[in-house]
Structure formats: C-alpha cells, structure tokens
Amino acid sequence: MKRTKMAIAALCALAFASSAFATIQPTRIGPVSQYGALQSGKNSAGEGRIYGSVQGVKDGAEVQVRGMSLTWSQYWPYGSSFYGSSFIDTLVGSWNVELVRSAMGVVPPWGHGSYMTRPEYFESQMDTVVQAAIQNDVYVLIDWHSEGGYYNCIHKGTKPKYEFNDNKTCFTANDAAAFFGRMAERYGKYPHVIFEIYNEPVSESWADLKAYADTVISAIRKHSKNLVIVGTPMWSSMAGDAVAAPVQDDNVAYTYHFYANLHQTSSHLSSSNKAMEAGLSVFVTEWGGIDEIFTKEAHKTELEKFLAWTKEKKISCAKWDVEKPFLENNDVDNYIKENILPAKTTYQKNLNWETEINDNLPNLITYGAGTEIPGKWSSTSDIDDYGDEQGDKGNSTFTDNSTETTVKMDNLKLDTVGTGFDYAPYIRAEYAFDGAPDLSKCKMVSYRYKGANHQFILYYDWNASIDVFGEGAWDYPFVEMPYAPEWETVYVDLGWMMSNGWQAALPLTPVLSAATAFRFNVTNDFFDTSLWVENIKCIESVEGYTPVKIPTNTNAVQTQIAKANYRINTNGLNIVATGIKNGTHYSLSNILGQTLRSGTANASSIKLSAPQAGRYILRIGNSVHPISIK
C-alpha cells in the first residue's frame, strides 16, 4: 500500500498476552474448522485456485475467504492501536471476518522503529494477532510488510525504476528467512496460518523475487507445509511474471493487489488471469480505494468489476485497512457491510485441528504469577497543567470513578480550548511507586486494562532525574498500547520501551532504577471514552521468551535513587517527615515534576505544607516518596 499519511507521533511498542496452553485452544467454530488448511491447486480446466484440506483439490471445492488487513503495525494511532487480542475478537465477532492480515512493518523510515530495528517488539505484535486469530478459528496472514525494501539490499546504489515507500533502508532474504523460520516453527502446524513473505515488491524483477522466495520458503518448509504467498513485481500486480519460472513448491500462491481509485480492471487483472490460466493460484492479500465510490462513478465501476472477478474466480481477499474500531453508519461503511464482508455464518466442524496438535510448540510464552509492585493511583489531565510560556494549556476533562485499586477514567474528552495554540492534550493515570522497587527483577511487567489506546510510560521524577542525568527528565521511555474493548491482561517487556530521543543527555532506553512511576497517557486520537487499569505486577519468571537486554552506560548514568525508611505523615495540607539526618536536602514537587518547596533539614524532621489537595512527590536525599494530600 502506498501510504501518503505519515505517523505524526512517535511510534512505540505494544504489550502482548500469549497463550499458556501447550497448543492454542479455539473459542469458537470458524472457517478453518470447516475448510481446513488452505492449499493451492488446479481445477479440471487447469486453472489455479485455492482449496481447503478438508475436501481437497476438486471442482466445486474451491475456497474463498474474505477479511481485513490491519494497517502498518508501527503506524500510531491508526495502526498499532488494533494489534490487541480483544480487538481481534471484536473484528471477528462484529465484522464477521474470515481472514485477518497482520501487516508487520519491516523497514519503513518513518515511525518509532520497525522490525529491523526492534525485532522483539514487532514479533510480539505478530504473536498477539496470530494467537487471537487462531483462538477465533479464522485464517491469518503473517505479512512481511514492506513496500520495495528488498531492492536496496540487492541493487545497492542503483536507482530503482519505480519509487517506493521503503526507500532508505532494506532487508535481505536471510532476514526474512530467519523471521519466517521462527514463525513456521511456532505456528506452522496450525491450519489457520498463511505465510505472506513479501507484501509489495516494486522495482524488483521476478528473477529477484524468485531467488528471494526460494530462500525464505526453504526456512518455512523445515517446519510447515502451509500455504505461502509470494509477492510479485510492481506493487504485487504482476503474478503473470511467474508463469515462465514459477516457484518450485507444492503449496504457493502469488500476490495480487488492486485499488479501485488507481487501477483499470480491463488491464490490471490481465497478469493475474494469465497466472491462473497457466495453473498458478492467486491470492488478493490487499485491496482498497473505495473512499470515493459514491462521488466518483469510475471508482465504483472498477470496484464492482473487481468484486465480480473475485467472486467468479473464488479468489480470497483482505481489504485494506483497519484504522478504526467499528464500521460506522455512512455510505462507504454500509457498502462494506453489505457487499464486502461475509454475512454472519454458522460454520461446520469438519476438522478437529485442536486435538491433532498435541505436542509442545516452541515459544508459546508462559508467565509466572507475578508480584505486586507497591504504589498508589492518581489521575489528571492537561486542565491541571501550567501550560506554556504564554499560559496556553489544554481543557481536557474526564470523570474519575477510580477506586483504591483500580483507576477508572470515564467520559474522556481531549480539548485544546480553541486558543490557536497547538497544544498536545492529554488525560492520564499515574501509578506512583511506594519506595523504589527493583524493576530489574521483572522479566516483564503485567497489568490489566480495558478501554482506550494509550501510552504506557516509565516516568522519571524531574528533581530526582537531575542527579541521575544532569538535567530534569521530560522525555520518557514508553510503548504504545492497543485499544481493548474487553478486559485484557498484557505483558510488557520494559526493554521494548524507547523515548523519542528529544533529550540528548538521556538514554533512549529505560533506566529502571531512576523510575518513580508508571504513567498511562491518553493522547492524540483514541478509540474509547474510558480507560480502566489495575493489577500492576512484576513478572519474575517467563518461559519461552528471552527478555530484551537493556543497555547500560555507567559513565552517562549514575543512578542516585535509593531506598530509605523515613516516617512520613500528612495532616490536611501539612506534611511531616522524621528520621532525617541533618543537612539532608529535600524537595516537594507536583506530578509534572515542578518544584514547589525545597530546603535542607536542620533537625531530625522536616515540616512543610502543600498548596492544595493532590498528588505530590517528596524527595528526601536520594529517596523518592509519592504523597497524597486529600
């Protein structure tokens, strides 16, 4: 897909839950149980088609499944917001999809990293979607999503015939083979899984792509016989190029992509028709271009010719793309419901795949029970901020229905007040640590949440961070979390977190010992008017996953936060701390890290008052203490 929109916010990682079963168990009977594993084959006329393993390759048994493609996995908020387990449940339950495409961004030069720079995170994104699809008994495309990025590795310094998105970085066939080898070992026995080994080649020749496919497929075939879909030249439009020298494999299909606003069916379908007439199977892994079908008649004409062609040839297809959680009541979305997505269907149970996969598959992660990270909740919005130098600030509001153990922010409304100032509105919850927990023991951090997509942030107190980094921190490591329509427990490797890099003195990666809180920021566009969070835990034991090693730089980062046992009492706005050594520096700051009071203890206690009720951070020497004033 030739994306024209760029990610305007930094892209970050998500958190993902994995199955604790030796094999993944279904929650429903879906198309996979009815048709079985998809496979390429020829009809009696010698034309290529797709069949299911239940009935095999015979006339009348052709299988056409329809579904949706997620968008670029690193594109926030319209992409990664939908790589969550419970949203895939919604996509199946509300959109009736039979096929989900997980479009893992490989090398795009925009966004907050991609698979080639942050492989553990993006592989975890893929795990989430694949496992949720299997549980819903639908087909899932494991999509190596790049637009032309292979070209630069095999034709270095050569100007491509066609310009393409991934024009600054590249990947090799060995990179893709290593990834698909792991995916095949992990999921290759499930009939749900289809391997799409290259989304959209652009300027590569078919000879280039055949050599690439031979390398990648050989890695897959060590573990799986499942269908492999091979990308074709010119944005995956030239399946016919493979006729003279097809991939030598028993179960491959060739990719075709179509856009009703760009392509003329009379000419654009010809290469795919040529491929099928020669006995090659074709799979439409991406199509779109329908936004203006009610204002531009030519677009609708091409769309309906394309849809008629897929129906006639029984070609499976995934529409591009999911960028919002629900189909709305408008002309285009209503057309999608009525003409593109499958109707609600009751599937027959013809394949008992869940009982046939009885060995322990590799890398299905299992987690220890976890221990509570002591802390206290608070919530706020930009309406409490001090604003910029001109006094401009946000006016974002929410209803706080929180309990002692669960933050519940309802009726979320981001508002920039209409001042003309381009203020970045936010609503957030904060979980301030009691003391200084040793986060280095956590293989992962888990929490349970429901509602809006958000940033999960490792927060450094402003004053304490001066001692650590030499300046007050305001650019924090974070990951982006998907929209969760239902309660979902997620597991975050803190090594996935990365800051924007706006503060040169601070490492991009987390400094765990400097952290004083976790934050949960709702900002930009969000897809639910509530966010509820609870049960933050440190997971000290994980099987089937190797945590990311967080780099350390002892010269640049001298961690100063330490544990200390002071007695701290509050009475109204008054704060009294005892057990303090004379000469110890102290400061009181608000939740934004701004210092309100400071001084040096000249006795065994300090007494100070807060300006109003709220959440504060009291720093005594090297110890940080969250304070609640009610």
Secondary structure, DSSP 8 states (H G I E B T S, - for coil): --------S-----------SSS---SS--HHHHH-SEEEEE-TTS-EEEEETTT-S-TT-B---EEEEE--TT-TTTTGGG-SHHHHHHHHHHH--SEEEEEEE-S-SSSS--TTT-HHHHHHHHHHHHHHHHHTT-EEEEEEE-BSTTHHHHSTT---SS--S--S----HHHHHHHHHHHHHHHTTSTTEEEE--SB--S--HHHHHHHHHHHHHHHTTT----EEE--HHHHT-GGGGSSS----SSEEEEEEEETTT--HHHHTHHHHHHHHTT--EEEEEEE--TTTTT-HHHHHHHHHHHHHHHHHT--EEEEEE-SSS--SSHHHHHHHHHTS-----------HHHH--S--TT--EE---EE--EEEEEEEGGGS--STT------EEEE---SSEEEEEEEE---TTSS-----EEEEEEEESS---GGG-SEEEEEEEES-EEEEEEE-HHHHHHHHSS---S--EEEE--EEEEEEEEE-GGG-B--S--TTS-SS--GGGEEEEEEEEESS-S-S-EEEEEEEEE--EES---------TTT----------EEEEETTEEEEES--TT-EEEEEETTS-EEEEEE-SSSEEEEE-SSSEEEEEEETTEEEEEEE-
